[in-house]
Amino acid sequence: MAELLTRERTAAQVYLEVAAAHGVEYVFGLPGTSGQEFIGTIADQERIRFILALHETCVVSMADGYARVSGKPSLAQVSTLPGTANAVGALYDAFRDRSPVVVTSTHVDTRIADRDSHTEGRDLIEMTKQFTKWSCEVHRADRIPEILNRAFKVASTPPTGPVYLSLPSNLLGESITIQNPDANRSHIVPRLAGDPDALKDAARLLAEARRPLIIAGSGIVKAGATEELVKLAEMVAAPVVMEPRYSFLSFPTTHPYSFQIPERQVSFNLPVWGDPDLIFAVGCRLIREYRYLSEPAIKPETRCVHIEEDPWEIGKVFPIDLGIVADPKSALRSLVEIFPMVAEPANGTRRAERVECLAKAKETAKVELEKRVQNGWDATPINAARLARTMDKLVERDALIVNESPTSKDIIMSNFQFAPGRSYFSNSSGGYLGWGLGAAIGATLASRGRRVVACLGDGSSMFGLQGLWTLAKYRVPLLVVVFNNRAYMAVKNQFRGSEDRIRVAAELGAELVGPELNFARLAQSFGIFGQRVEQPEQIEAALKRALEQSGPALVDVVISQNTRKD
């Protein structure tokens, strides 16, 4: 066996062996002119499949989406300085959302390095290191297996995140005789239990609070801790909101304790419930601000407990009363055991009062939502809430929704029923557009038969349009729904002043008209089923036809502009 492992192979062959040992099934890539050795080696084997994209944004986003669904590191391959530069934006999104993506890039041949040669960059590591957990350039062919193995280890170790490796192209063709690292001996169990005394103090603070509020972060889904979160919320009788600008949905929106808060104008003042006297944050950043607010989102007098696996995030911006370094599953499991032991006898009466208050708060929120939804229900352009509710009715209960429609996110989350089994993720706060289509393709490949629906804004779609080619080439069974409001609404909503001033500013820098974008026609040009919807009564029939397709489908829905007055 040892002889087999140390037989002579090229570094590119060993690269694929190490990747396969870490469970890699796909390499998402755009090899470029320096990737001959790499792509040729992939063609010589059948264990790992290569998925070609037409832009590096799509390459890294596909790997990102695959990693989010599979829960394991994924692999993306790009080429030299131009490919790396094009990949940086999507790498930034992966970094902000802690996605374990390993990006490798060929670099110029070492024999012509520092000659200002074709596609040569001065320092690819310096370019990428602010967007990664680790960036490294390999200078010897026989170090490639060691460093790639370490890259997978670093990417998958909490807090997870992307890694970038620069591989001079000539090294990939060199023959090496070295034993491969044992991938199993690089695996780290991702459980970090919190301090028992600190968790007991946290449970006491929860028991003493009259109006506690739980802020759930994306880390809860990544740790597989949603069930424990539901148990704790029900035990305490506390409302649960997602952290502003979250990526994964960690608490079912169908639960009676689930509430929505605005992401851009953050307020934790819930209807009836009011301002919390204790914020109990788990597995989140707490919080990422969209823009400057004159009043802080968390009031100084509000007590705060923050449980997070990354100590950097605890007390980073807002003061806390108790910070605990722990992974969400371990911490929540312990809290479910501890809370009944520390709750005072009077807590039963207090809990019953909170349950009644929550029921009133939920009913109030429901009435307010219905008023907003019914306003313009039959209007043209189409009410985005009507689109979301029609999708909710038709899409399977176990579907995965991948969202990059920034100004429609609140509408989608308020009008979609996310019961256990139906999942959601988006890019949280990076702001680099074009991520959604690639991420949804990667998510579909990792989902193995599960329905995946991509909700994309029209502006976001134009940044990642090349993904339609990959979608068509591999016949990926993804449903794409474009929320087409004919504008960069996130930009338009920032304009201030008179109506005339806003109108002129929007025409200059935000409106996507003259010509209008027709994404159904664009899809059809790639051989993808595409249908445009301009009238509300057309929504259901178009979605049904799209859902019946065996391959990819796109529905382009012209919606009203979701203007904000905040």
Buried (B, 14 or more C-beta within 10 A) or exposed (E): EEEEBEEEBBBBBBBBBBBBBBEBBBBBBBBBEBBBBBBBBBEEEEEBBBBBBBBBBBBBBBBBBBBBBBEBBBBBBBBBBBBBBBBBBBBBBBBBBBBBBBBBBBBBBEEEEEEEEEBBBEEBBEBBBEBBBBBBBBEBBBBBBBBBBBBBBBBBBBBBBBBBBBBBBBBBBBEBEBBBBEBEEBEEEBEBBBEEEBBBBBBBBBBBBEBBBBBBBBBBBBBEBBBBBBBBBBBBBBBBBBBBBBBBBBBBBEBBBBBBBEBBBBEBEBBBBEBBBBBBBBBBBBBBBBEEEEEEBBBEEBBBBBBBBBEEBBBBEBEBBBBBBBBBBBBBBBBBEBBEEBBEEEBEEBBEEBEEBBEEBBEBBEEEBEEEBEEBEEEEBBBBBBBBBBBBEBBEEEBBBBBBBBBBBBBBBBBBEBEBEBBBBBBBBBBBBBBBBBBBBBBBBBBEEBBBBBBBBBBBBBBBBBBBBBBBBBEBBBBBBBBBBBBBBBBBBBBEEEEEEBBEBBEEEBBBEEEEBBBBEBBBEBBBBBBBBEEBEBBBEBBEEBBEBEBBBBBBBBBBBBEEEE
